[in-house]
Structure formats: structure tokens, C-alpha cells
Amino acid sequence: KPKAPKKNGTDKRPEPKKEWTKGSKLDRVKIDETKIIKYEGSLPNDAQHKGYRSVVTQDIIIKTNNIEFRLERYYSPSEKKTYEAPLPDYVNGEFGALLKSWVLFWYFHSRMTENRIHQMLTDIGIRISVGEISNIITKNHEGFHQEKREIIRAGIQSSSYQHIDDTGARVKGTNQHFTVLCNDYFSAFFINPKKDRLAVIGILSQEEELSYLINPYALGFLEGK
């Protein structure tokens, strides 16, 4: 069967291939410390200083960053009351935000088990149990959910065009729907038991409970029916 001719205007010229050029890796390396190495040998009398030749060595430092907060306290005998300086807002629990982020990164991105994470942290010098690592992975994630909702709302407001698509997925032995919502500026992913109109409205509104919006547009729609 002969192929149908393509419609005018649908043919796209192939984009010209970009010429590949190898750049210097050192130009992209962030320099954290510079050390001047002096020449210690003997020099002839006419030797002239010609600057330096750079040699970059990449390295990494993995160490603890344990902080002891000493909260200033006052006691009033007349009031029989103690006044104490509060902890900074960013302090939440026994473990810092950076340690928690590394635990989540190793578990979800690097696919490390909780025991392996525990071994790595204890080798560094962190005193933490496997149970506490499990709590970091599984509990107190409302802040992440709220951040995701804010990202989605900002992404939707960034463009008048939104693309949404879904595909089937098995989750814990049940049929679910994996949905993507995106435009040129963001992408967000969801897993829902359904893919009907209400599910799409829930994704776009980012509200825990759906509600009705009564405005002139809604009233005009009802009158038209």
C-alpha cells in the first residue's frame, strides 16, 4: 500500500548537527581553596618570576557537623519563673535538615537500604539507630507535600497552557493511574485510583476536598443547560 502524501507545511527540515568540541573540565570545577606552593630549590641569579601554573585536585570532605546550642536562661525569684532563649526555627528534632536530606537521597535516589545508610552514618560518627533512619524516611513528610502543592500552583500560574496525560500502573497489587501535569516550566507526577474528571479537577485544584465555585460563569453555564 503506497504511503499517503504528507500535507503541506508538516515536513520539518532536520536540524543541523551541532559540532562537538571538547572543553576543559577544569573550567567547570568549583575551586574551594587555593594554596600557593613556593619554589624551595636554588635559582640562578637571572631567574625571573613568571607567575604560576595551576594544578586542580578534586576531593571531598565527609565529616560531622554537630552543633551544641547553649540556650541562655534567666530565673526570676519574684515571679518564680524561668526565662529561656528559644531554639532557632530551623531546628526540628535531634537531627538536622541536611542529615535528613542525605538519608532521603541515599534511600530513594541511590537505592541504599536502611542498614547500609546506618552503617555509613555511624562510620562517619553520627549516633543514630536504624529505627530513627526509618522514621526519617517514612514520617513527618507534610512539609514536602505542602512544598509540592506550592510548586504545582506556581507552575499552573506560570502558563495558560497545561498538558496532562496518564498511564496505567500497578501499585501494591492494585491498578492505579500514573498522571503527569506539566508545561514548559514544571512537571508534577501523581498516582490516583481513577482518571475521571473529578480526579483531574483534584490535581489542578490541589485541594484535599473538592468544593463548588459559584460565579457568573458558573451561573451562565447552568442557565444555558
C-alpha positions in Angstrom: 0.0 0.0 0.0 1.5 3.3 -1.0 2.1 5.8 1.7 -0.2 8.8 1.8 1.5 12.1 0.8 2.3 14.4 3.6 0.3 17.6 4.0 2.0 20.8 3.1 3.6 22.5 6.0 4.1 19.4 8.0 7.5 18.5 6.8 10.3 19.6 9.1 13.8 20.1 8.0 16.3 18.2 10.1 18.1 20.5 12.5 21.8 20.9 11.7 24.0 18.8 13.9 26.0 20.8 16.4 29.7 20.4 16.2 31.0 18.7 19.3 34.0 20.4 20.8 35.8 19.1 23.9 36.0 21.8 26.6 38.3 22.0 29.5 36.9 20.1 32.5 38.9 22.4 34.9 36.9 25.4 33.7 33.8 23.9 35.3 35.4 22.8 38.6 34.4 24.9 41.6 37.5 26.0 43.5 37.0 25.9 47.3 40.6 26.6 48.4 43.7 27.9 46.8 47.2 27.0 48.1 50.3 28.8 46.9 53.3 26.4 46.5 56.6 28.2 46.8 59.6 27.1 44.9 62.1 25.9 47.5 65.0 25.0 45.3 68.0 27.1 44.3 67.7 29.6 41.4 70.2 31.2 39.1 70.8 34.9 39.5 68.9 35.9 36.4 65.7 33.9 37.2 62.5 35.9 36.6 59.2 35.2 38.3 56.7 34.0 35.7 53.5 33.6 37.7 52.0 30.2 38.5 50.9 27.0 36.8 47.5 25.8 38.1 47.0 22.1 39.1 43.5 21.3 40.3 42.8 18.3 42.5 39.2 17.4 43.2 38.5 16.0 46.6 35.6 15.7 49.1 35.2 16.1 52.8 32.7 13.9 54.7 32.5 14.8 58.4 30.0 15.5 61.1 28.7 19.0 61.8 27.2 18.5 65.2 26.1 21.8 66.9 25.5 22.3 70.6 23.0 25.1 71.2 23.5 26.8 74.6 20.2 28.4 75.4 20.7 31.4 77.7 18.4 31.2 80.8 17.3 33.6 83.5 15.3 33.0 86.7 13.1 35.5 88.4 12.7 34.7 92.1 9.8 37.2 92.4 7.9 35.5 89.6 9.3 32.1 90.3 9.7 31.7 86.6 12.5 30.7 84.3 13.1 32.6 81.0 15.0 30.7 78.3 16.1 31.7 74.8 14.2 29.7 72.1 15.8 27.4 69.6 16.1 28.7 66.0 13.1 27.9 63.8 15.2 25.6 61.6 16.0 23.2 64.4 13.5 20.4 64.5 14.4 17.3 66.5 17.7 15.6 67.2 18.9 15.5 63.6 19.5 18.5 61.2 17.8 19.1 57.9 21.0 18.4 55.9 21.4 14.9 57.5 17.7 14.1 56.9 18.1 15.2 53.2 21.1 12.9 52.8 19.1 10.0 54.3 16.3 10.6 51.8 18.7 11.0 48.9 20.6 7.8 49.7 17.3 5.8 50.2 15.3 7.0 47.2 17.9 8.1 44.7 20.8 5.8 45.5 18.6 2.8 46.5 20.6 2.2 49.7 19.0 0.1 52.4 18.4 1.4 55.8 21.1 -0.8 57.2 23.6 0.5 54.7 22.7 4.1 55.5 23.1 3.3 59.2 26.5 1.8 58.6 27.6 4.8 56.6 26.4 7.3 59.1 27.9 5.5 62.1 31.2 5.2 60.3 31.2 9.0 59.8 30.5 9.5 63.5 26.7 10.0 63.7 25.0 8.3 66.6 21.7 7.2 65.1 19.7 4.0 65.1 18.1 2.1 62.2 14.7 2.9 63.7 15.4 6.6 63.6 16.5 6.3 60.0 13.2 4.6 59.2 11.3 7.4 60.9 13.1 10.0 58.7 12.1 8.0 55.6 8.5 7.3 56.5 7.2 10.0 58.8 6.7 13.8 59.1 6.6 14.5 55.3 3.8 17.1 55.4 6.3 19.8 54.6 7.3 18.0 51.4 3.6 17.7 50.4 3.0 21.3 51.1 6.0 22.3 49.0 4.8 20.2 46.2 1.4 21.8 46.3 3.0 25.3 46.2 5.2 24.2 43.2 2.2 23.0 41.3 0.2 26.1 41.9 3.1 28.3 40.8 3.6 26.1 37.8 0.0 26.4 36.7 0.0 30.2 37.1 3.2 30.4 35.0 1.4 29.5 31.8 -2.0 29.5 30.2 -1.3 26.1 28.7 -1.2 22.9 30.8 -0.6 19.3 29.5 -1.9 16.3 31.3 -1.5 12.7 30.5 -1.8 9.3 32.3 -0.9 5.7 32.0 -1.8 2.6 34.0 0.4 1.5 36.9 0.4 -1.3 39.4 0.7 -0.1 43.0 0.8 -2.6 45.8 -1.0 -5.1 43.7 -3.8 -2.8 42.6 -4.5 -1.0 39.3 -3.8 2.7 39.6 -3.2 5.6 37.2 0.1 7.4 36.9 -0.6 11.0 35.8 1.8 13.8 34.7 0.9 17.5 34.7 3.3 19.8 33.0 4.1 22.8 30.9 7.3 24.4 29.7 8.3 25.4 33.3 7.5 22.4 35.5 6.4 18.8 35.7 4.5 17.1 38.5 3.5 13.5 39.0 0.6 11.8 40.7 -0.8 8.3 41.4 -4.6 8.1 41.6 -7.1 5.2 41.7 -9.1 6.9 38.9 -8.6 9.2 35.9 -12.0 10.7 35.6 -13.0 14.3 35.5 -13.1 14.7 39.3 -9.5 13.2 39.6 -8.3 15.8 37.1 -10.0 18.6 38.9 -8.4 17.4 42.2 -5.0 17.5 40.5 -5.5 21.0 39.1 -7.0 22.5 42.3 -4.6 20.8 44.7 -7.3 20.8 47.4 -7.9 17.9 49.8 -11.6 18.2 49.4 -13.4 19.4 46.2 -15.8 22.4 46.5 -18.1 24.3 44.3 -17.3 27.7 42.9 -20.4 29.8 42.2 -19.6 32.8 40.0 -21.2 34.5 36.9 -19.5 31.9 34.6 -21.0 29.0 36.6 -24.4 30.6 36.7 -24.3 31.3 32.9 -23.4 27.6 32.3 -26.3 26.4 34.4 -28.7 28.8 32.7 -27.5 27.5 29.3 -28.4 24.0 30.3 
